[in-house]
Amino acid sequence: MVSKPRIGITSDPRRLDWDDAKGIHYIKSVSAFGGEPVILRRNGKTPEQLVSSLDGIIFSGGGDIHPQFYGEEPNGVNMSTVSIERDEWELELFEISLELEMPILGICRGFQLVNIALGGGLVQHIRGHKPSRRTPSATLYHPICGEAGNLDDRCQLVNSFHHQGVTEDRLASGLTPSALSPGDELVEAFRHQDGMPLRGVQWHPERMPDYLPAKQRVFRWLISEAAKRTLR
C-alpha cells in the first residue's frame, strides 16, 4: 500500500490558536486532495529535521515579512503583524526544501516569502485586495488571468486577503508569472523557470470550495508532485 504524501504546513509561532483559526483550512484541503497534513512548529527540532520527514511543503499565509529581508526600510508594511522569528525560520526551511528539490507551494504570505528568498521584492502596500472591516472576507474576490499551460488558461475569480504584492519588476529572476491580476498587473501566481517543483499563489485556495479550479489545480499539483517522492 502506497502511503499518503506528507505535506508540511508552516505555522505562526506567535499564535496559540493557529491550528483552529488558520491551520484547519490547510489541514482540510491537504486531506481532501489525498495528502497527510503535518503542522510544522519551532519545537526544538532543526529545520533539517523537520523537512527531512516530508514529501512536500506549504509556506502558509500570515503577517507581513520584514522589509529588511529584501533590502528596504518599512514604507507601508504593517509592523504590528511582523515576526522576524517566523521570517528567519521560514527562510531557513525554504533554503533546505529547495536544496532537497522538495515540492514547494507558497500561499499569500508564503508566495511573498518564496519570492523574497529567491531575490525578489514586494510592493509594501496596495489598495483593493484586502477586505475592510465592513466587508465579509468571503465576498472579496477579483479576477486573475492565467497563461496557457500554467495554473489556468482563462480568467477566473480568486479570493483576496493581502495588502502587499509582487509586480513583474519585483519578481525574482528564477520565477515566471503564470497568472496576473488585470488592471494593476500584480503577479498572482508563479512557477520556477527551470521546471523545479515550486509554485506560488497570492490568493488563499485553502479557503475556497473544493470544486473551484483555482483550488483544485493548486492542491492537485502539490499532492501529485509530493506523491512522486513516496515512490522513491
C-alpha positions as a Python dict, from the first residue, in 0.01 Angstrom:
ca = {
    (1, 'M'): (0, 0, 0),
    (2, 'V'): (140, 339, -101),
    (3, 'S'): (144, 587, 185),
    (4, 'K'): (-6, 933, 151),
    (5, 'P'): (248, 1207, 81),
    (6, 'R'): (333, 1403, 397),
    (7, 'I'): (276, 1774, 342),
    (8, 'G'): (433, 2013, 590),
    (9, 'I'): (244, 2335, 666),
    (10, 'T'): (427, 2624, 829),
    (11, 'S'): (257, 2791, 1125),
    (12, 'D'): (278, 3120, 1313),
    (13, 'P'): (475, 3068, 1637),
    (14, 'R'): (309, 3372, 1794),
    (15, 'R'): (-49, 3241, 1764),
    (16, 'L'): (-156, 2975, 2010),
    (17, 'D'): (-487, 2941, 1824),
    (18, 'W'): (-325, 2899, 1482),
    (19, 'D'): (-441, 2539, 1429),
    (20, 'D'): (-807, 2623, 1487),
    (21, 'A'): (-816, 2972, 1337),
    (22, 'K'): (-588, 2930, 1034),
    (23, 'G'): (-440, 2584, 1015),
    (24, 'I'): (-769, 2398, 993),
    (25, 'H'): (-824, 2526, 637),
    (26, 'Y'): (-487, 2390, 522),
    (27, 'I'): (-538, 2062, 706),
    (28, 'K'): (-876, 2002, 546),
    (29, 'S'): (-755, 2099, 199),
    (30, 'V'): (-445, 1879, 203),
    (31, 'S'): (-654, 1587, 333),
    (32, 'A'): (-927, 1643, 73),
    (33, 'F'): (-678, 1604, -213),
    (34, 'G'): (-503, 1296, -79),
    (35, 'G'): (-218, 1423, 137),
    (36, 'E'): (-127, 1380, 502),
    (37, 'P'): (-105, 1726, 663),
    (38, 'V'): (175, 1794, 912),
    (39, 'I'): (176, 2124, 1102),
    (40, 'L'): (533, 2250, 1138),
    (41, 'R'): (632, 2428, 1460),
    (42, 'R'): (952, 2555, 1617),
    (43, 'N'): (950, 2284, 1881),
    (44, 'G'): (1320, 2221, 1930),
    (45, 'K'): (1374, 2039, 1601),
    (46, 'T'): (1611, 2184, 1347),
    (47, 'P'): (1478, 2290, 1006),
    (48, 'E'): (1669, 1995, 857),
    (49, 'Q'): (1491, 1751, 1087),
    (50, 'L'): (1150, 1898, 1006),
    (51, 'V'): (1194, 1895, 629),
    (52, 'S'): (1362, 1554, 604),
    (53, 'S'): (1042, 1374, 705),
    (54, 'L'): (826, 1547, 442),
    (55, 'D'): (729, 1489, 80),
    (56, 'G'): (613, 1847, 17),
    (57, 'I'): (577, 2176, 200),
    (58, 'I'): (334, 2468, 210),
    (59, 'F'): (452, 2811, 320),
    (60, 'S'): (129, 2943, 463),
    (61, 'G'): (-34, 3284, 490),
    (62, 'G'): (6, 3531, 773),
    (63, 'G'): (152, 3869, 862),
    (64, 'D'): (392, 4090, 671),
    (65, 'I'): (757, 3999, 617),
    (66, 'H'): (1009, 4248, 750),
    (67, 'P'): (1141, 4455, 456),
    (68, 'Q'): (1499, 4410, 579),
    (69, 'F'): (1487, 4072, 407),
    (70, 'Y'): (1451, 4239, 67),
    (71, 'G'): (1677, 4535, 135),
    (72, 'E'): (1422, 4807, 213),
    (73, 'E'): (1310, 5023, 501),
    (74, 'P'): (948, 4998, 623),
    (75, 'N'): (721, 5200, 391),
    (76, 'G'): (366, 5073, 416),
    (77, 'V'): (438, 4742, 588),
    (78, 'N'): (213, 4664, 886),
    (79, 'M'): (480, 4628, 1154),
    (80, 'S'): (229, 4504, 1412),
    (81, 'T'): (199, 4178, 1212),
    (82, 'V'): (572, 4127, 1153),
    (83, 'S'): (753, 3837, 1320),
    (84, 'I'): (1124, 3832, 1241),
    (85, 'E'): (1140, 3499, 1424),
    (86, 'R'): (897, 3349, 1176),
    (87, 'D'): (1066, 3517, 881),
    (88, 'E'): (1406, 3372, 967),
    (89, 'W'): (1265, 3028, 1044),
    (90, 'E'): (1070, 3000, 720),
    (91, 'L'): (1360, 3130, 512),
    (92, 'E'): (1574, 2851, 660),
    (93, 'L'): (1303, 2596, 586),
    (94, 'F'): (1278, 2722, 229),
    (95, 'E'): (1653, 2702, 167),
    (96, 'I'): (1664, 2340, 284),
    (97, 'S'): (1348, 2246, 93),
    (98, 'L'): (1495, 2395, -224),
    (99, 'E'): (1822, 2205, -180),
    (100, 'L'): (1626, 1880, -142),
    (101, 'E'): (1414, 1965, -451),
    (102, 'M'): (1109, 1930, -228),
    (103, 'P'): (776, 2026, -391),
    (104, 'I'): (708, 2377, -258),
    (105, 'L'): (384, 2574, -257),
    (106, 'G'): (373, 2933, -131),
    (107, 'I'): (31, 3075, -39),
    (108, 'C'): (-22, 3452, 12),
    (109, 'R'): (250, 3543, 266),
    (110, 'G'): (422, 3220, 157),
    (111, 'F'): (407, 3335, -206),
    (112, 'Q'): (580, 3656, -100),
    (113, 'L'): (834, 3474, 116),
    (114, 'V'): (939, 3244, -170),
    (115, 'N'): (985, 3543, -398),
    (116, 'I'): (1198, 3720, -137),
    (117, 'A'): (1404, 3408, -67),
    (118, 'L'): (1495, 3390, -436),
    (119, 'G'): (1599, 3755, -452),
    (120, 'G'): (1275, 3936, -534),
    (121, 'G'): (1094, 4218, -355),
    (122, 'L'): (748, 4344, -260),
    (123, 'V'): (519, 4637, -302),
    (124, 'Q'): (475, 4718, 66),
    (125, 'H'): (118, 4844, 38),
    (126, 'I'): (-152, 4821, -228),
    (127, 'R'): (-520, 4907, -221),
    (128, 'G'): (-823, 4700, -301),
    (129, 'H'): (-702, 4345, -233),
    (130, 'K'): (-788, 4313, 136),
    (131, 'P'): (-1135, 4317, 294),
    (132, 'S'): (-1229, 4615, 506),
    (133, 'R'): (-1378, 4555, 847),
    (134, 'R'): (-1720, 4617, 695),
    (135, 'T'): (-1674, 4363, 416),
    (136, 'P'): (-1721, 3990, 485),
    (137, 'S'): (-1391, 3836, 376),
    (138, 'A'): (-1565, 3557, 186),
    (139, 'T'): (-1716, 3811, -55),
    (140, 'L'): (-1393, 3980, -167),
    (141, 'Y'): (-1299, 3813, -497),
    (142, 'H'): (-1120, 3951, -801),
    (143, 'P'): (-1027, 3814, -1144),
    (144, 'I'): (-692, 3670, -1246),
    (145, 'C'): (-588, 3569, -1596),
    (146, 'G'): (-354, 3276, -1647),
    (147, 'E'): (-126, 3174, -1932),
    (148, 'A'): (-189, 2861, -2135),
    (149, 'G'): (-22, 2556, -1985),
    (150, 'N'): (9, 2704, -1639),
    (151, 'L'): (-235, 2712, -1347),
    (152, 'D'): (-513, 2803, -1585),
    (153, 'D'): (-557, 2927, -1940),
    (154, 'R'): (-852, 3157, -1880),
    (155, 'C'): (-967, 3428, -1642),
    (156, 'Q'): (-1129, 3326, -1316),
    (157, 'L'): (-1215, 3465, -975),
    (158, 'V'): (-996, 3414, -670),
    (159, 'N'): (-1030, 3533, -310),
    (160, 'S'): (-813, 3815, -183),
    (161, 'F'): (-672, 3882, 165),
    (162, 'H'): (-350, 4080, 111),
    (163, 'H'): (-229, 4440, 118),
    (164, 'Q'): (119, 4365, -16),
    (165, 'G'): (206, 4220, -353),
    (166, 'V'): (456, 4138, -626),
    (167, 'T'): (480, 4321, -959),
    (168, 'E'): (670, 4172, -1251),
    (169, 'D'): (967, 4401, -1194),
    (170, 'R'): (990, 4273, -835),
    (171, 'L'): (960, 3906, -928),
    (172, 'A'): (1273, 3701, -856),
    (173, 'S'): (1479, 3621, -1165),
    (174, 'G'): (1425, 3245, -1138),
    (175, 'L'): (1045, 3274, -1144),
    (176, 'T'): (793, 3314, -1426),
    (177, 'P'): (443, 3462, -1383),
    (178, 'S'): (166, 3212, -1451),
    (179, 'A'): (-127, 3440, -1362),
    (180, 'L'): (-174, 3816, -1336),
    (181, 'S'): (-436, 4043, -1186),
    (182, 'P'): (-577, 4256, -1471),
    (183, 'G'): (-558, 4630, -1423),
    (184, 'D'): (-288, 4656, -1157),
    (185, 'E'): (-65, 4388, -1316),
    (186, 'L'): (13, 4220, -987),
    (187, 'V'): (162, 3872, -1019),
    (188, 'E'): (-99, 3633, -876),
    (189, 'A'): (84, 3306, -943),
    (190, 'F'): (433, 3196, -1042),
    (191, 'R'): (630, 2885, -1126),
    (192, 'H'): (1001, 2812, -1142),
    (193, 'Q'): (1163, 2875, -1480),
    (194, 'D'): (1374, 2559, -1470),
    (195, 'G'): (1086, 2324, -1404),
    (196, 'M'): (1159, 2270, -1036),
    (197, 'P'): (851, 2167, -834),
    (198, 'L'): (790, 2515, -698),
    (199, 'R'): (480, 2729, -733),
    (200, 'G'): (322, 3021, -554),
    (201, 'V'): (-24, 3175, -547),
    (202, 'Q'): (-118, 3511, -395),
    (203, 'W'): (-475, 3406, -318),
    (204, 'H'): (-597, 3162, -48),
    (205, 'P'): (-703, 2839, -221),
    (206, 'E'): (-733, 2662, 117),
    (207, 'R'): (-1029, 2892, 197),
    (208, 'M'): (-1208, 2824, -133),
    (209, 'P'): (-1463, 2547, -203),
    (210, 'D'): (-1301, 2222, -317),
    (211, 'Y'): (-1482, 2223, -653),
    (212, 'L'): (-1330, 2550, -780),
    (213, 'P'): (-1047, 2514, -1036),
    (214, 'A'): (-841, 2784, -861),
    (215, 'K'): (-821, 2549, -564),
    (216, 'Q'): (-819, 2211, -736),
    (217, 'R'): (-525, 2282, -965),
    (218, 'V'): (-310, 2415, -682),
    (219, 'F'): (-357, 2126, -440),
    (220, 'R'): (-369, 1853, -705),
    (221, 'W'): (-37, 1978, -840),
    (222, 'L'): (125, 1975, -494),
    (223, 'I'): (-5, 1632, -395),
    (224, 'S'): (89, 1485, -734),
    (225, 'E'): (445, 1617, -711),
    (226, 'A'): (480, 1507, -348),
    (227, 'A'): (349, 1159, -431),
    (228, 'K'): (643, 1106, -665),
    (229, 'R'): (876, 1121, -363),
    (230, 'T'): (689, 844, -182),
    (231, 'L'): (772, 611, -471),
    (232, 'R'): (1148, 661, -448),
}
